[in-house]
Amino acid sequence: MSDWQVSFTAPLRIQYDGSATKVMGYGLWRVVDGGYRAYLKADQSAWKDIKNGFLTDGASIPKVFRNVYEPWSWYGQAAATHDALCESLSYETHLGTVTMTREECDECFLAGLLATYSQGDGSETDCHVLFGAVRAYALVSHVSKPSATAQKLALDTAWPTSI
C-alpha cells in the first residue's frame, strides 16, 4: 500500500495555448493564476510545485475512450500534477530534491484522483480505471526516464512565472 496522500493548495486554473499546441503537435494548456503546490504526503513533508505557465495536456486519453473519459474533467489537477512529476521524476522536501520512479509518480496520480473524485462526477472505480490505464501504458512503454523534452521545457520557461 502506498503512503502517498495528495492535497492541493489551490484549484487548477488553465488556459489553452494555441502556439505551444502548434509547436508540439498536440493540445496543450497552461497552468495560470500563479500555479499551485501539490503536497504528496499527509504531513506536507513532500511536494511538487506546479508553476504558473506549466504546460500540460491533461489526461492523455486515447480517442477511442473519450466518450467515457475526456482529457479534462474532475481529474484534471491530478493529471497536471502527474505530468509535472513524470517530466522530472522528482519532488521536493525540506532536505532538497528527491528522485522517484515512474511507478511512484503513478501512485501519486492515484492519490490525487482519490483526493478529487468527490468534487466532480467521478467515483472510486473511475480512479482505479484511470490509474490502471496509466500503469499499463508505463509498463508497455517501458517508461523509466523523465518525460520532459528540451522543446517542451523551453516552452514552459518562455512563459512568465508570475503575472
C-alpha distance (Angstrom), angle and dihedral (degrees) to the residues before:
residue distance angle dihedral
M1 . . .
S2 3.78 . .
D3 3.80 122.5 .
W4 3.81 92.7 -151.7
Q5 3.79 114.3 120.3
V6 3.79 113.4 174.5
S7 3.80 127.9 -154.4
F8 3.80 131.0 166.5
T9 3.82 130.6 -136.5
A10 3.81 94.9 -149.5
P11 3.79 138.7 8.9
L12 3.79 119.4 -90.4
R13 3.79 113.6 -97.5
I14 3.80 118.3 -176.6
Q15 3.78 140.8 171.4
Y16 3.78 128.7 -161.7
D17 3.82 114.7 -105.9
G18 3.80 109.7 -153.7
S19 3.81 93.5 180.0
A20 3.81 94.1 54.1
T21 3.81 89.6 43.2
K22 3.80 90.2 54.9
V23 3.82 92.8 47.8
M24 3.81 95.4 46.4
G25 3.81 97.9 35.5
Y26 3.80 98.0 -127.7
G27 3.82 136.1 74.4
L28 3.80 113.7 -75.3
W29 3.78 132.8 -179.5
R30 3.80 128.4 -167.8
V31 3.76 124.5 -131.6
V32 3.82 104.8 -123.6
D33 3.80 140.8 179.3
G34 3.79 94.6 57.2
G35 3.80 100.2 -49.0
Y36 3.79 121.1 -116.1
R37 3.78 144.1 -109.0
A38 3.79 120.4 -111.9
Y39 3.78 111.3 -152.8
L40 3.79 108.4 -150.1
K41 3.82 98.8 -167.8
A42 3.79 129.8 49.8
D43 3.82 91.2 -121.6
Q44 3.84 90.0 52.9
S45 3.81 90.7 -121.6
A46 3.83 92.4 131.1
W47 3.78 128.6 43.4
K48 3.78 148.3 159.3
D49 3.79 120.2 -143.2
I50 3.79 112.1 -142.5
K51 3.77 99.9 -157.6
N52 3.76 129.6 -146.8
G53 3.80 107.1 -88.5
F54 3.81 96.7 26.5
L55 3.81 109.6 150.2
T56 3.79 119.5 -133.5
D57 3.78 135.7 166.9
G58 3.79 92.1 -151.2
A59 3.77 114.7 -134.1
S60 3.80 110.2 -4.0
I61 3.79 96.0 -132.9
P62 3.83 117.2 173.9
K63 3.82 109.8 -119.8
V64 3.81 92.4 -117.2
F65 3.84 89.5 65.3
R66 3.82 98.4 42.3
N67 3.78 92.5 100.2
V68 3.83 84.9 69.8
Y69 3.83 103.7 28.6
E70 3.80 124.8 25.2
P71 3.83 122.4 -160.4
W72 3.83 89.2 -109.2
S73 3.77 124.8 42.8
W74 3.81 138.0 106.0
Y75 3.82 87.8 -40.3
G76 3.83 94.7 58.6
Q77 3.79 95.9 105.4
A78 3.81 92.4 48.6
A79 3.82 88.8 49.1
A80 3.82 94.3 48.9
T81 3.81 90.5 48.0
H82 3.81 90.3 48.3
D83 3.82 89.8 51.2
A84 3.80 90.5 53.2
L85 3.80 92.6 47.2
C86 3.81 92.5 47.8
E87 3.80 92.2 49.4
S88 3.79 92.3 59.4
L89 3.83 105.5 16.2
S90 3.79 86.1 -141.3
Y91 3.77 145.1 94.3
E92 3.80 136.5 -169.1
T93 3.80 133.0 -104.8
H94 3.79 132.3 172.7
L95 3.81 86.8 -93.6
G96 3.82 95.0 52.8
T97 3.78 140.3 -94.4
V98 3.80 118.8 -13.9
T99 3.80 123.2 -162.2
M100 3.77 119.8 -134.0
T101 3.78 138.4 -170.8
R102 3.77 125.7 -110.1
E103 3.80 87.6 -111.2
E104 3.80 89.9 57.4
C105 3.83 89.8 49.6
D106 3.78 88.6 52.9
E107 3.81 91.3 48.4
C108 3.81 88.2 53.4
F109 3.81 87.8 51.8
L110 3.80 89.5 55.3
A111 3.81 90.7 47.5
G112 3.82 89.4 50.5
L113 3.79 90.9 49.4
L114 3.79 91.6 50.1
A115 3.82 89.7 49.5
T116 3.81 93.6 53.3
Y117 3.81 110.2 30.0
S118 3.80 93.9 90.6
Q119 3.83 89.5 59.1
G120 3.80 92.3 63.5
D121 3.75 142.2 20.2
G122 3.79 94.7 -63.2
S123 3.75 133.5 114.3
E124 3.77 134.5 -155.3
T125 3.82 86.8 -104.1
D126 3.83 89.4 56.8
C127 3.81 88.6 52.7
H128 3.78 92.0 54.9
V129 3.83 93.4 43.7
L130 3.82 91.4 52.9
F131 3.81 91.5 44.4
G132 3.82 90.7 48.9
A133 3.79 90.9 52.3
V134 3.81 91.7 49.9
R135 3.82 92.2 48.5
A136 3.81 91.7 46.8
Y137 3.80 90.7 52.3
A138 3.82 91.9 48.6
L139 3.80 92.6 48.8
V140 3.82 96.3 44.7
S141 3.81 92.0 44.7
H142 3.82 93.4 43.9
V143 3.81 90.1 -132.0
S144 3.79 110.8 -174.3
K145 3.81 106.1 138.9
P146 3.81 131.5 71.0
S147 3.80 110.4 -80.4
A148 3.81 98.8 -142.2
T149 3.79 116.8 115.9
A150 3.80 124.2 -155.5
Q151 3.81 89.4 -115.7
K152 3.83 93.1 52.3
L153 3.82 92.3 46.2
A154 3.81 90.5 50.2
L155 3.81 90.3 52.9
D156 3.84 90.5 48.7
T157 3.80 93.4 51.3
A158 3.81 94.1 44.3
W159 3.82 87.9 70.0
P160 3.82 119.7 82.5
T161 3.82 110.3 -103.8
S162 3.78 92.9 -143.3
I163 3.77 130.2 29.6
